[in-house]
Amino acid sequence: MAPGILQPPRLPDIDPGWAEQLRHEFNAPYFADLKHFLLEERAVHTVFPKGGDILRAFQQPPFHRVRVVILGQDPYHGPGQAHGLCFSVPAGVEPPPSLRNIIKEIQRSTDATASGNGDLGGWAEQGVLLLNATLTVRAGEAGSHQGHGWERFTDAAITALSRERNGLVFMLWGRHAQAKEPLIDAEKHYILKAPHPSPLSAHRGFIGCGHFSQANEILQALGGAPINWST
């Protein structure tokens, strides 16, 4: 590159389709502030997930292969749990209570099998976006990174999907996820709503919601393959 010509800002290592859709966000002043906040946090606290997993949801599935969107709130804040996909934990880690209820509903409503593995990466490979509204958290402090910019970033991702894609299935579990409904064009997409799978609310309608079988019915009606929800 010739002297005096500035290189464009380097984008994170994510799917090129996502990088293009989120380029403006990565270059926005608020995102620079967010990165500065994370550097300060990591200097004095343990932050989950590790750096390479923070944007994992934007690595798989690629933007143009997303078929289903599941929205979470924060990463898990316990050691070894968070790895960049909402509700998911690495293989070999005991599924937390909300994930156990998700697995229970899958077993109730589909033919999928459950192995006790809480790693949902196989869903992402099939086109399921597992996106938290806030992508980092301080160890042991749920919600500690809310209000520092992540919500603006992930709202932009949801808005891009709604605008650029058609026929996606959005699963909105609980009040926090359902607050994102105005970002989604209901004339172009399918919105499934239920209480959160947390033990505090799962009995109020998450168990029995049938979202996993409903999503597959929608995908097949659109001419696509169903999701294998086995874990």
Backbone hydrogen bonds in HBPLUS format (Angstrom, degrees):
<---DONOR---> <-ACCEPTOR-->    atom                        ^
c    i                          cat <-CA-CA->   ^        H-A-AA   ^      H-
h    n   atom  resd res      DA  || num        DHA   H-A  angle D-A-AA Bond
n    s   type  num  typ     dist DA aas  dist angle  dist       angle   num
A0005-ILE N   A0002-ALA O   3.22 MM   3  5.86 155.6  2.28 138.8 139.5     1
A0014-ILE N   A0012-PRO O   2.93 MM   2  5.75 124.1  2.25 110.7  94.5     2
A0015-ASP N   A0058-PHE O   2.99 MM  43  6.12 164.0  2.01 140.4 145.5     3
A0018-TRP N   A0015-ASP O   3.04 MM   3  5.30 116.2  2.46 105.3 120.1     4
A0019-ALA N   A0015-ASP O   2.87 MM   4  6.15 159.5  1.91 156.4 163.5     5
A0020-GLU N   A0016-PRO O   2.97 MM   4  6.15 153.5  2.04 145.9 151.2     6
A0021-GLN N   A0017-GLY O   3.16 MM   4  6.40 160.7  2.20 144.3 149.3     7
A0022-LEU N   A0018-TRP O   2.89 MM   4  6.01 147.6  2.00 152.5 161.2     8
A0025-GLU N   A0022-LEU O   2.96 MM   3  5.25 118.8  2.35 104.6 120.0     9
A0026-PHE N   A0022-LEU O   3.04 MM   4  6.39 163.1  2.07 162.8 167.3    10
A0027-ASN N   A0023-ARG O   3.15 MM   4  6.37 144.1  2.29 147.1 156.5    11
A0028-ALA N   A0025-GLU O   3.09 MM   3  5.07 159.4  2.14 104.6 111.1    12
A0031-PHE N   A0028-ALA O   3.07 MM   3  5.52 132.8  2.30 109.3 121.0    13
A0033-ASP N   A0029-PRO O   3.06 MM   4  6.41 154.7  2.12 150.9 158.1    14
A0034-LEU N   A0030-TYR O   2.90 MM   4  6.17 147.7  2.00 140.7 149.9    15
A0035-LYS N   A0031-PHE O   2.96 MM   4  6.22 158.8  2.01 147.7 152.1    16
A0036-HIS N   A0032-ALA O   3.04 MM   4  6.27 155.3  2.10 144.5 151.3    17
A0037-PHE N   A0033-ASP O   2.91 MM   4  6.18 156.3  1.97 148.5 155.0    18
A0038-LEU N   A0034-LEU O   2.96 MM   4  6.27 157.3  2.01 151.4 157.1    19
A0039-LEU N   A0035-LYS O   2.99 MM   4  6.27 155.0  2.05 148.2 154.7    20
A0040-GLU N   A0036-HIS O   3.05 MM   4  6.33 158.1  2.10 150.2 155.8    21
A0041-GLU N   A0037-PHE O   2.88 MM   4  6.15 155.9  1.94 149.6 156.9    22
A0042-ARG N   A0038-LEU O   2.89 MM   4  6.05 167.0  1.90 153.2 156.1    23
A0043-ALA N   A0039-LEU O   3.15 MM   4  6.25 131.6  2.39 135.7 147.4    24
A0043-ALA N   A0040-GLU O   3.27 MM   3  5.18 134.0  2.49  92.4 104.8    25
A0044-VAL N   A0041-GLU O   3.13 MM   3  5.67 149.2  2.23 111.3 119.2    26
A0045-HIS N   A0041-GLU O   2.72 MM   4  5.56 141.1  1.87 159.4 172.7    27
A0139-ALA N   A0046-THR O   2.87 MM  93  5.48 171.7  1.87 154.0 152.7    28
A0048-PHE N   A0137-VAL O   2.85 MM  89  5.42 165.3  1.87 165.4 167.9    29
A0137-VAL N   A0048-PHE O   2.91 MM  89  5.42 140.6  2.07 156.9 164.4    30
A0053-ASP N   A0050-LYS O   2.91 MM   3  5.61 155.5  1.97 124.4 132.2    31
A0054-ILE N   A0051-GLY O   3.32 MM   3  5.46 158.4  2.37 106.1 112.2    32
A0056-ARG N   A0053-ASP O   3.09 MM   3  4.86 167.0  2.11 110.1 110.2    33
A0058-PHE N   A0055-LEU O   2.94 MM   3  5.60 153.4  2.01 119.5 127.3    34
A0059-GLN N   A0056-ARG O   2.92 MM   3  5.15 165.2  1.94 114.9 118.1    35
A0065-ARG N   A0062-PRO O   2.94 MM   3  5.28 162.0  1.98 115.8 121.2    36
A0067-ARG N   A0127-GLY O   2.69 MM  60  5.07 170.0  1.70 147.7 144.0    37
A0169-VAL N   A0067-ARG O   3.09 MM 102  6.49 162.5  2.12 146.3 151.0    38
A0068-VAL N   A0127-GLY O   3.15 MM  59  6.36 165.4  2.18 145.1 145.8    39
A0129-LEU N   A0068-VAL O   2.76 MM  61  6.15 160.1  1.80 166.3 162.6    40
A0069-VAL N   A0169-VAL O   2.76 MM 100  6.16 158.4  1.81 160.9 163.4    41
A0171-MET N   A0069-VAL O   2.80 MM 102  6.11 172.2  1.81 175.2 176.0    42
A0070-ILE N   A0129-LEU O   2.87 MM  59  6.12 174.7  1.88 174.8 174.3    43
A0131-LEU N   A0070-ILE O   3.04 MM  61  6.32 148.5  2.14 166.6 174.1    44
A0072-GLY N   A0131-LEU O   2.82 MM  59  5.98 161.5  1.86 134.7 139.5    45
A0133-ALA N   A0072-GLY O   3.07 MM  61  6.16 139.9  2.23 117.1 124.0    46
A0134-THR N   A0073-GLN O   2.98 MM  61  6.12 153.6  2.05 158.9 166.9    47
A0140-GLY N   A0077-HIS O   2.91 MM  63  5.11 161.9  1.94 133.3 139.2    48
A0081-GLN N   A0078-GLY O   3.39 MM   3  5.87 161.7  2.42 136.8 134.2    49
A0088-SER N   A0085-LEU O   3.18 MM   3  5.50 154.6  2.24 124.2 131.3    50
A0086-CYS N   A0130-LEU O   3.18 MM  44  4.97 167.0  2.20 105.3 107.5    51
A0089-VAL N   A0118-GLY O   3.04 MM  29  5.29 166.9  2.06 122.7 126.5    52
A0093-VAL N   A0090-PRO O   3.10 MM   3  5.77 157.2  2.15 142.6 143.5    53
A0100-ARG N   A0096-PRO O   2.94 MM   4  6.23 151.6  2.02 155.1 164.2    54
A0101-ASN N   A0097-PRO O   3.05 MM   4  6.38 149.5  2.15 148.0 155.4    55
A0102-ILE N   A0098-SER O   2.99 MM   4  6.36 146.9  2.10 142.9 152.7    56
A0103-ILE N   A0099-LEU O   2.92 MM   4  6.18 163.7  1.94 153.8 156.9    57
A0104-LYS N   A0100-ARG O   2.91 MM   4  6.11 150.6  2.00 140.5 149.3    58
A0105-GLU N   A0101-ASN O   2.95 MM   4  6.19 155.2  2.01 146.4 151.6    59
A0106-ILE N   A0102-ILE O   2.97 MM   4  6.26 154.3  2.04 149.6 157.1    60
A0107-GLN N   A0103-ILE O   2.96 MM   4  6.22 162.5  2.00 152.0 155.9    61
A0108-ARG N   A0104-LYS O   2.96 MM   4  6.18 146.4  2.08 140.5 150.5    62
A0109-SER N   A0105-GLU O   2.98 MM   4  6.08 152.3  2.06 148.8 154.5    63
A0110-THR N   A0106-ILE O   2.93 MM   4  5.62 137.0  2.11 153.0 157.6    64
A0231-THR N   A0113-THR O   3.13 MM 118  6.67 148.0  2.23 152.8 162.2    65
A0123-TRP N   A0120-LEU O   2.91 MM   3  5.44 139.4  2.08 112.3 123.1    66
A0124-ALA N   A0120-LEU O   3.42 MM   4  6.94 153.6  2.50 146.3 152.9    67
A0125-GLU N   A0121-GLY O   3.07 MM   4  6.41 151.5  2.16 148.7 156.1    68
A0126-GLN N   A0123-TRP O   2.90 MM   3  5.18 141.5  2.05 104.8 116.7    69
A0128-VAL N   A0123-TRP O   3.13 MM   5  5.37 155.3  2.19 130.0 130.2    70
A0127-GLY N   A0124-ALA O   3.05 MM   3  5.18 164.2  2.08 107.8 112.6    71
A0141-GLU N   A0138-ARG O   3.03 MM   3  5.49 160.7  2.07 142.6 139.8    72
A0144-SER N   A0141-GLU O   3.17 MM   3  5.59 151.6  2.26 140.7 137.8    73
A0146-GLN N   A0143-GLY O   3.24 MM   3  5.42 167.2  2.25 112.4 113.9    74
A0153-PHE N   A0149-GLY O   3.24 MM   4  6.55 157.2  2.29 151.0 157.4    75
A0154-THR N   A0150-TRP O   2.85 MM   4  6.15 168.7  1.87 165.4 166.7    76
A0155-ASP N   A0151-GLU O   2.85 MM   4  5.86 150.0  1.94 143.4 152.3    77
A0156-ALA N   A0152-ARG O   3.12 MM   4  6.25 147.1  2.23 136.4 144.4    78
A0157-ALA N   A0153-PHE O   3.17 MM   4  6.60 143.3  2.32 139.8 149.8    79
A0158-ILE N   A0154-THR O   3.02 MM   4  6.34 160.2  2.06 150.4 154.3    80
A0159-THR N   A0155-ASP O   2.88 MM   4  6.08 163.7  1.91 151.5 156.4    81
A0160-ALA N   A0156-ALA O   2.95 MM   4  6.07 152.6  2.02 141.9 149.0    82
A0161-LEU N   A0157-ALA O   3.09 MM   4  6.37 159.2  2.13 148.5 153.3    83
A0162-SER N   A0158-ILE O   2.96 MM   4  6.24 164.0  1.99 152.9 157.4    84
A0163-ARG N   A0159-THR O   2.91 MM   4  6.06 155.1  1.98 148.0 154.7    85
A0164-GLU N   A0160-ALA O   2.87 MM   4  5.83 170.3  1.88 154.9 157.8    86
A0165-ARG N   A0161-LEU O   2.99 MM   4  5.39 152.0  2.07 140.4 145.7    87
A0167-GLY N   A0188-LYS O   2.87 MM  21  5.84 156.8  1.93 153.9 155.7    88
A0190-TYR N   A0168-LEU O   2.86 MM  22  6.11 175.9  1.86 169.4 170.4    89
A0170-PHE N   A0190-TYR O   2.76 MM  20  6.10 170.6  1.77 170.3 172.1    90
A0192-LEU N   A0170-PHE O   2.81 MM  22  6.08 174.3  1.81 173.2 174.3    91
A0172-LEU N   A0192-LEU O   2.78 MM  20  6.07 173.0  1.79 172.8 175.2    92
A0194-ALA N   A0172-LEU O   3.10 MM  22  6.53 151.2  2.19 153.1 154.2    93
A0174-GLY N   A0194-ALA O   2.80 MM  20  6.24 155.6  1.86 156.2 155.9    94
A0178-GLN N   A0174-GLY O   2.97 MM   4  6.14 160.0  2.01 154.3 160.9    95
A0179-ALA N   A0175-ARG O   3.02 MM   4  6.16 126.4  2.32 141.6 153.2    96
A0179-ALA N   A0176-HIS O   3.34 MM   3  5.35 143.2  2.48  94.9 104.9    97
A0180-LYS N   A0177-ALA O   2.99 MM   3  5.63 161.6  2.02 116.2 122.2    98
A0181-GLU N   A0178-GLN O   3.12 MM   3  5.34 165.1  2.15 108.9 113.3    99
A0183-LEU N   A0180-LYS O   2.93 MM   3  5.63 156.5  1.99 124.1 131.5   100
A0184-ILE N   A0181-GLU O   2.96 MM   3  5.44 166.3  1.98 122.2 126.8   101
A0188-LYS N   A0185-ASP O   3.04 MM   3  5.58 156.1  2.10 114.3 121.4   102
A0189-HIS N   A0185-ASP O   3.08 MM   4  6.20 140.7  2.24 149.5 161.3   103
A0201-SER N   A0198-SER O   2.91 MM   3  5.54 155.6  1.97 120.7 127.4   104
A0202-ALA N   A0198-SER O   2.74 MM   4  5.52 152.0  1.82 170.6 173.8   105
A0204-ARG N   A0201-SER O   2.83 MM   3  5.39 160.8  1.87 121.0 127.7   106
A0205-GLY N   A0202-ALA O   3.35 MM   3  6.00 151.1  2.44 120.0 119.6   107
A0206-PHE N   A0202-ALA O   3.01 MM   4  4.68 126.2  2.31 121.9 135.5   108
A0207-ILE N   A0202-ALA O   3.09 MM   5  5.80 169.7  2.10 144.7 145.7   109
A0209-CYS N   A0206-PHE O   3.01 MM   3  5.17 165.1  2.03 128.6 126.7   110
A0214-GLN N   A0210-GLY O   2.93 MM   4  6.05 159.6  1.97 156.2 163.0   111
A0215-ALA N   A0211-HIS O   2.84 MM   4  5.91 157.9  1.88 145.0 150.6   112
A0216-ASN N   A0212-PHE O   3.29 MM   4  6.46 158.9  2.34 137.8 142.7   113
A0217-GLU N   A0213-SER O   3.00 MM   4  6.27 152.5  2.08 146.4 154.2   114
A0218-ILE N   A0214-GLN O   2.97 MM   4  6.28 157.4  2.02 152.9 158.4   115
A0219-LEU N   A0215-ALA O   2.90 MM   4  6.16 168.4  1.91 155.7 158.7   116
A0220-GLN N   A0216-ASN O   2.95 MM   4  6.03 161.2  1.98 147.9 152.7   117
A0221-ALA N   A0217-GLU O   2.95 MM   4  6.07 150.3  2.04 141.2 149.8   118
A0222-LEU N   A0218-ILE O   3.02 MM   4  6.28 136.5  2.22 145.0 156.6   119
A0222-LEU N   A0219-LEU O   3.23 MM   3  5.15 130.4  2.50  91.0 103.9   120
A0224-GLY N   A0219-LEU O   2.81 MM   5  5.17 155.4  1.87 155.5 148.6   121
A0223-GLY N   A0220-GLN O   2.97 MM   3  4.95 158.1  2.02 103.1 109.1   122
